[in-house]
Amino acid sequence: MSLPLFSVSALAFAGAMPFNGASVGTAALLLLALAPSLGSEPVPRSSTSVMVWAFMLVELGWLYPHFLAESFTLHYLYRAPLGVLPCPTLAAVMGLALLVHGFEARAWSSVLAVFGLFYGLFGAIRLGVAMDLLLVLGGLILLGVVWSNEHARTAGARTARA
C-alpha cells in the first residue's frame, strides 16, 4: 500500500515539487513503519455501504478525470495520474484500505486518512478541483470505520481471544 505513495514522492522530487515529494514520502514511510503492527490475523470485510465508497475511491484514483478534457474514452485507463499525483493515488489507496476495514489498525488508517484529508481539502479549496472533496469524504469514512464503537468492540474481542 506504500509503494504507490513512494512512486508519487519520487516523481514529485524528480519534477521539482519538493513539498509533495517530502509530504507524500513521509506518508509512505509512516505507513511502512506502522505496517508491522497490522498483524497477520484476517480482518473482516467492510459493510456493503463502505464497500461502495471504497470502490468509488479506487475508481476515482484509477480514472481521475480532472486532467482529461475529452469525454470518457479509453484514454482514461492509461492516462490517469495514479502513482504520479497525490490526490488520485491517495484516493485509490484509501479505497483499498476501506475494503479491508482499514486493516483494523487505527494508527495506520489515521495516518492515511489525515494525508487524504489534507490533500483533498487543499485540492478542492486552493486548486479548485471539486472532485477532491471525494478524497475528503473518503478520509472521514476511513476514520469513522476504524474509530467507531463497533470497531472498538470487534478489536477488543479479537484481542481477548488472542
C-alpha positions as a Markdown table, in Angstrom:
| # | Residue | x | y | z |
|---|---|---|---|---|
| 1 | Met | 0.0 | 0.0 | 0.0 |
| 2 | Ser | 3.0 | 2.3 | 0.4 |
| 3 | Leu | 4.5 | 1.6 | -3.0 |
| 4 | Pro | 2.2 | 3.9 | -5.0 |
| 5 | Leu | 2.9 | 6.7 | -2.5 |
| 6 | Phe | 6.7 | 6.2 | -2.9 |
| 7 | Ser | 6.1 | 6.5 | -6.6 |
| 8 | Val | 4.4 | 9.8 | -6.2 |
| 9 | Ser | 7.1 | 11.0 | -3.9 |
| 10 | Ala | 9.9 | 10.0 | -6.3 |
| 11 | Leu | 8.2 | 11.6 | -9.3 |
| 12 | Ala | 7.5 | 14.8 | -7.3 |
| 13 | Phe | 11.1 | 15.2 | -6.4 |
| 14 | Ala | 12.1 | 14.5 | -10.0 |
| 15 | Gly | 9.6 | 17.1 | -11.1 |
| 16 | Ala | 11.0 | 19.7 | -8.7 |
| 17 | Met | 8.0 | 19.6 | -6.4 |
| 18 | Pro | 9.7 | 19.1 | -3.0 |
| 19 | Phe | 6.7 | 19.7 | -0.8 |
| 20 | Asn | 4.7 | 16.9 | -2.5 |
| 21 | Gly | 7.8 | 14.7 | -2.5 |
| 22 | Ala | 8.5 | 15.2 | 1.1 |
| 23 | Ser | 4.9 | 15.0 | 2.4 |
| 24 | Val | 3.8 | 12.0 | 0.4 |
| 25 | Gly | 7.2 | 10.4 | 1.1 |
| 26 | Thr | 6.6 | 10.9 | 4.8 |
| 27 | Ala | 3.1 | 9.4 | 4.5 |
| 28 | Ala | 4.6 | 6.3 | 2.7 |
| 29 | Leu | 7.3 | 6.0 | 5.3 |
| 30 | Leu | 4.9 | 6.3 | 8.2 |
| 31 | Leu | 2.6 | 3.6 | 6.7 |
| 32 | Leu | 5.5 | 1.4 | 6.1 |
| 33 | Ala | 6.8 | 1.9 | 9.7 |
| 34 | Leu | 3.3 | 1.1 | 11.1 |
| 35 | Ala | 2.9 | -2.0 | 8.9 |
| 36 | Pro | 4.3 | -4.5 | 11.4 |
| 37 | Ser | 1.6 | -3.5 | 13.8 |
| 38 | Leu | -1.1 | -4.6 | 11.4 |
| 39 | Gly | -0.8 | -8.2 | 12.5 |
| 40 | Ser | -1.4 | -11.3 | 10.4 |
| 41 | Glu | -4.9 | -12.2 | 11.5 |
| 42 | Pro | -7.7 | -12.0 | 8.9 |
| 43 | Val | -9.7 | -8.7 | 9.0 |
| 44 | Pro | -13.4 | -8.5 | 8.5 |
| 45 | Arg | -14.8 | -7.4 | 5.2 |
| 46 | Ser | -16.3 | -3.9 | 5.3 |
| 47 | Ser | -20.0 | -3.4 | 5.1 |
| 48 | Thr | -21.7 | -3.1 | 1.8 |
| 49 | Ser | -22.2 | 0.6 | 2.1 |
| 50 | Val | -18.5 | 1.2 | 3.0 |
| 51 | Met | -17.5 | -1.1 | 0.1 |
| 52 | Val | -19.5 | 1.1 | -2.3 |
| 53 | Trp | -17.4 | 4.1 | -1.2 |
| 54 | Ala | -14.3 | 2.1 | -1.3 |
| 55 | Phe | -14.8 | 1.1 | -4.9 |
| 56 | Met | -15.7 | 4.7 | -5.8 |
| 57 | Leu | -12.4 | 5.9 | -4.3 |
| 58 | Val | -10.4 | 3.2 | -6.2 |
| 59 | Glu | -12.3 | 4.2 | -9.4 |
| 60 | Leu | -11.6 | 7.9 | -8.7 |
| 61 | Gly | -7.9 | 7.2 | -8.3 |
| 62 | Trp | -7.8 | 4.9 | -11.4 |
| 63 | Leu | -9.7 | 7.2 | -13.7 |
| 64 | Tyr | -9.1 | 10.7 | -12.1 |
| 65 | Pro | -10.7 | 12.7 | -15.0 |
| 66 | His | -9.5 | 16.2 | -13.9 |
| 67 | Phe | -6.7 | 16.3 | -16.5 |
| 68 | Leu | -8.5 | 14.9 | -19.4 |
| 69 | Ala | -10.8 | 17.4 | -21.2 |
| 70 | Glu | -12.4 | 15.0 | -23.6 |
| 71 | Ser | -15.4 | 12.9 | -22.8 |
| 72 | Phe | -14.8 | 9.5 | -21.3 |
| 73 | Thr | -12.7 | 7.3 | -23.6 |
| 74 | Leu | -10.2 | 4.5 | -23.2 |
| 75 | His | -7.6 | 7.2 | -22.6 |
| 76 | Tyr | -8.7 | 7.4 | -19.0 |
| 77 | Leu | -7.5 | 3.9 | -18.4 |
| 78 | Tyr | -3.9 | 4.7 | -19.2 |
| 79 | Arg | -3.6 | 8.5 | -18.8 |
| 80 | Ala | -4.8 | 8.8 | -15.2 |
| 81 | Pro | -2.2 | 10.0 | -12.8 |
| 82 | Leu | -2.4 | 7.1 | -10.4 |
| 83 | Gly | 1.0 | 6.7 | -8.8 |
| 84 | Val | 2.0 | 10.1 | -10.2 |
| 85 | Leu | 0.0 | 12.7 | -8.3 |
| 86 | Pro | -1.0 | 12.7 | -4.7 |
| 87 | Cys | -4.8 | 13.0 | -4.8 |
| 88 | Pro | -5.7 | 10.1 | -7.2 |
| 89 | Thr | -3.1 | 7.9 | -5.5 |
| 90 | Leu | -4.3 | 8.6 | -2.0 |
| 91 | Ala | -7.9 | 8.0 | -3.2 |
| 92 | Ala | -7.1 | 4.6 | -4.6 |
| 93 | Val | -5.0 | 3.6 | -1.5 |
| 94 | Met | -7.7 | 4.8 | 0.9 |
| 95 | Gly | -10.3 | 2.9 | -1.2 |
| 96 | Leu | -8.3 | -0.3 | -0.9 |
| 97 | Ala | -7.8 | 0.2 | 2.8 |
| 98 | Leu | -11.6 | 0.7 | 3.2 |
| 99 | Leu | -12.2 | -2.7 | 1.5 |
| 100 | Val | -10.4 | -4.4 | 4.4 |
| 101 | His | -11.9 | -2.3 | 7.2 |
| 102 | Gly | -8.8 | -0.2 | 7.4 |
| 103 | Phe | -6.8 | -3.3 | 8.4 |
| 104 | Glu | -8.5 | -2.7 | 11.8 |
| 105 | Ala | -5.4 | -0.5 | 12.5 |
| 106 | Arg | -6.3 | 2.9 | 14.0 |
| 107 | Ala | -2.8 | 4.4 | 13.8 |
| 108 | Trp | -2.1 | 3.2 | 10.2 |
| 109 | Ser | -5.6 | 4.2 | 8.9 |
| 110 | Ser | -5.4 | 7.6 | 10.7 |
| 111 | Val | -2.2 | 8.4 | 9.0 |
| 112 | Leu | -3.6 | 7.6 | 5.6 |
| 113 | Ala | -6.9 | 9.5 | 6.3 |
| 114 | Val | -5.1 | 12.6 | 7.6 |
| 115 | Phe | -3.0 | 12.8 | 4.4 |
| 116 | Gly | -6.1 | 12.2 | 2.4 |
| 117 | Leu | -8.0 | 14.9 | 4.2 |
| 118 | Phe | -5.1 | 17.4 | 3.8 |
| 119 | Tyr | -4.7 | 16.8 | 0.0 |
| 120 | Gly | -8.4 | 16.6 | -0.6 |
| 121 | Leu | -9.1 | 20.0 | 1.2 |
| 122 | Phe | -6.0 | 21.6 | -0.5 |
| 123 | Gly | -7.1 | 20.3 | -3.9 |
| 124 | Ala | -10.7 | 21.4 | -3.5 |
| 125 | Ile | -10.1 | 24.8 | -1.9 |
| 126 | Arg | -6.8 | 26.0 | -3.1 |
| 127 | Leu | -6.6 | 24.3 | -6.6 |
| 128 | Gly | -10.4 | 24.3 | -7.3 |
| 129 | Val | -10.6 | 20.6 | -8.1 |
| 130 | Ala | -14.1 | 19.9 | -6.7 |
| 131 | Met | -13.7 | 16.1 | -7.2 |
| 132 | Asp | -11.0 | 16.2 | -4.4 |
| 133 | Leu | -13.9 | 16.6 | -2.0 |
| 134 | Leu | -14.5 | 12.9 | -2.5 |
| 135 | Leu | -11.0 | 12.4 | -1.1 |
| 136 | Val | -12.1 | 14.3 | 2.0 |
| 137 | Leu | -15.2 | 12.2 | 2.3 |
| 138 | Gly | -13.1 | 9.1 | 1.9 |
| 139 | Gly | -10.8 | 10.2 | 4.7 |
| 140 | Leu | -13.7 | 10.8 | 7.0 |
| 141 | Ile | -15.2 | 7.5 | 6.2 |
| 142 | Leu | -11.9 | 5.7 | 6.9 |
| 143 | Leu | -11.6 | 7.5 | 10.2 |
| 144 | Gly | -15.2 | 6.6 | 11.0 |
| 145 | Val | -14.6 | 2.9 | 10.2 |
| 146 | Val | -11.6 | 2.4 | 12.4 |
| 147 | Trp | -12.6 | 4.7 | 15.2 |
| 148 | Ser | -16.3 | 3.6 | 15.5 |
| 149 | Asn | -17.6 | 1.9 | 18.6 |
| 150 | Glu | -18.3 | -1.3 | 16.6 |
| 151 | His | -14.7 | -1.4 | 15.5 |
| 152 | Ala | -13.5 | -1.0 | 19.1 |
| 153 | Arg | -15.7 | -3.9 | 20.3 |
| 154 | Thr | -14.6 | -6.1 | 17.4 |
| 155 | Ala | -10.9 | -5.3 | 18.0 |
| 156 | Gly | -11.3 | -5.8 | 21.8 |
| 157 | Ala | -13.0 | -9.2 | 21.3 |
| 158 | Arg | -10.2 | -10.2 | 18.9 |
| 159 | Thr | -7.5 | -9.2 | 21.4 |
| 160 | Ala | -9.3 | -11.1 | 24.2 |
| 161 | Arg | -9.4 | -14.2 | 22.1 |
| 162 | Ala | -5.6 | -14.0 | 21.4 |
